[in-house]
Amino acid sequence: MSTAPKLWRVYCMEDSFPGMWQRWFLNQCVVVGWPTGDGFRLDGGLKRMNWTKARSALNGVAIGDSVIVALRGSTVGRIGVITGLKYDDDNWNPLVPISKQYPFGEMGRRIEVRWDLTAGPTDRSLVIQLPEAYRFNSGQARQTIGRSNPIQ
């Protein structure tokens, strides 16, 4: 018995990591942080509220689901279809390199996607401002990853 594909919203931390949305676009992925090396494990490990929510959401993501990139200011990037799941503890592959500030790198739990290039602006640097009726509430706006309702 198969379930209907879900729509996920993944927040892109452009404020902390300028150019991250471009890296997602070019690498055909969306990415969640929470490094295993810092104790964030999918099974056990640290129990921080935001990580617990993100971990729960990651466990619900499936190939064939859709994802939308949430950016600040009630804007979104492209919509994509999930093609691969590489977010488990053994697949940490950071888009932010290892540094003194980030000894394990950052943004390394990848969800592979195929971007829908037929919907939205043709320039990958452009984003879409959501109409007021469809904006994410404050709890959703900066949540790492969560379910979203499709815009009808």
DACORTA-V169971 format. One record per residue. N is the residue number from 1. PHI is phi in degrees with one decimal (999 if undefined). OMEGA is omega in degrees with one decimal (* if undefined). NEAR is the number of other C-alpha atoms within 10 Angstrom. Layout:
n: (N:N)
phi: (PHI:PHI)
omega: (OMEGA:OMEGA)
near: (NEAR:NEAR)
This chain:
n: (1:2:3:4:5:6:7:8:9:10:11:12:13:14:15:16:17:18:19:20:21:22:23:24:25:26:27:28:29:30:31:32:33:34:35:36:37:38:39:40:41:42:43:44:45:46:47:48:49:50:51:52:53:54:55:56:57:58:59:60:61:62:63:64:65:66:67:68:69:70:71:72:73:74:75:76:77:78:79:80:81:82:83:84:85:86:87:88:89:90:91:92:93:94:95:96:97:98:99:100:101:102:103:104:105:106:107:108:109:110:111:112:113:114:115:116:117:118:119:120:121:122:123:124:125:126:127:128:129:130:131:132:133:134:135:136:137:138:139:140:141:142:143:144:145:146:147:148:149:150:151:152)
phi: (999:-96.6:-105.0:-66.6:-59.2:-104.1:-109.3:-111.1:-114.3:-120.1:-81.1:-98.7:-81.5:-61.7:-63.2:-81.8:-131.9:-54.6:87.0:-62.0:-60.1:-63.3:-64.9:-60.8:-60.5:-69.7:-91.5:52.7:-156.2:-117.8:-138.4:-117.2:-81.3:62.5:-63.9:-58.6:-61.9:-90.6:99.4:-87.6:-116.6:-69.2:-120.4:86.4:79.5:-61.0:-121.5:-106.7:-54.1:-65.2:-67.9:-59.9:-66.2:-64.7:-61.1:-61.8:-65.0:-56.6:-68.1:-99.1:-71.2:-137.7:-58.8:99.2:-69.1:-106.5:-139.2:-122.8:-87.1:-94.9:-120.7:-67.6:73.7:56.4:-116.9:-134.2:-94.0:-81.0:-102.3:-138.2:-106.8:-72.7:-115.1:-161.8:-120.1:-128.9:-107.1:-69.5:-56.3:-84.1:-109.2:-57.3:-141.7:-70.3:-84.4:-101.7:-65.9:-60.9:-153.3:-61.7:-71.8:-125.4:-63.8:-114.0:76.4:-151.3:60.5:-123.3:-93.9:-92.6:-119.9:-76.4:-136.8:-115.7:-69.4:-83.0:-85.8:-94.2:-112.5:98.5:-64.1:-78.6:-87.1:-63.9:-83.1:-86.7:-125.8:-112.4:-83.3:-73.6:-61.7:-52.3:-66.9:-113.6:-71.1:-72.1:-73.1:-61.7:-70.3:-85.4:-55.1:-118.2:-66.7:-51.6:-152.5:-164.8:-70.2:-134.9:-90.0:-63.1:-82.9:-90.7)
omega: (-179.1:178.3:179.1:177.7:179.9:174.1:179.9:176.6:178.1:-178.2:178.9:-173.7:179.6:179.9:-178.8:-175.7:-178.9:-179.2:-177.5:-179.7:177.7:178.0:177.1:-177.5:-176.9:-179.1:178.8:-179.0:161.6:-170.7:175.3:-179.9:179.7:-177.2:175.5:-179.1:176.1:176.9:179.5:-177.5:178.4:179.1:-178.4:179.9:-176.8:179.0:172.4:-173.2:-177.6:177.6:179.0:177.9:-179.4:179.6:178.7:179.1:179.8:179.6:178.5:-178.3:-179.6:173.6:-177.8:174.3:176.8:179.6:175.3:-179.4:178.3:178.3:-178.2:177.4:179.3:175.4:177.6:174.2:-178.0:170.4:178.2:175.1:-177.8:-178.1:-178.8:-178.7:-179.9:-177.1:-177.9:-173.8:-177.3:-177.5:-179.4:-175.9:-169.1:171.8:173.9:-174.0:176.3:179.1:177.3:179.6:-177.9:-174.5:177.2:-170.1:179.1:179.4:-173.5:176.4:-171.0:169.6:-177.8:-178.6:168.0:-176.8:173.1:-177.0:179.3:-179.6:178.2:-178.0:179.5:177.6:-175.8:179.7:178.6:178.1:-177.2:174.9:-179.6:173.4:-174.6:-177.6:-175.8:-178.3:177.3:176.4:-174.1:177.7:-179.8:-167.8:-176.9:175.2:-176.2:-179.5:178.4:176.8:177.6:176.5:177.8:175.2:-178.1:*)
near: (2:4:5:7:14:17:21:26:25:25:23:27:20:13:10:8:13:11:13:19:24:14:15:19:19:11:14:18:24:27:27:23:22:22:21:19:12:12:12:19:19:19:9:9:12:14:12:10:9:13:18:17:15:21:21:14:15:20:11:13:22:16:15:16:17:23:27:22:21:28:22:14:11:17:17:22:22:21:22:25:22:24:16:16:17:16:21:18:17:10:13:21:20:18:20:16:15:12:10:8:9:12:12:20:19:22:22:25:26:24:24:21:24:17:20:12:13:9:10:15:13:10:8:14:11:13:18:14:15:13:9:8:7:13:15:18:9:8:7:17:20:18:16:22:29:21:16:16:11:11:6:4)
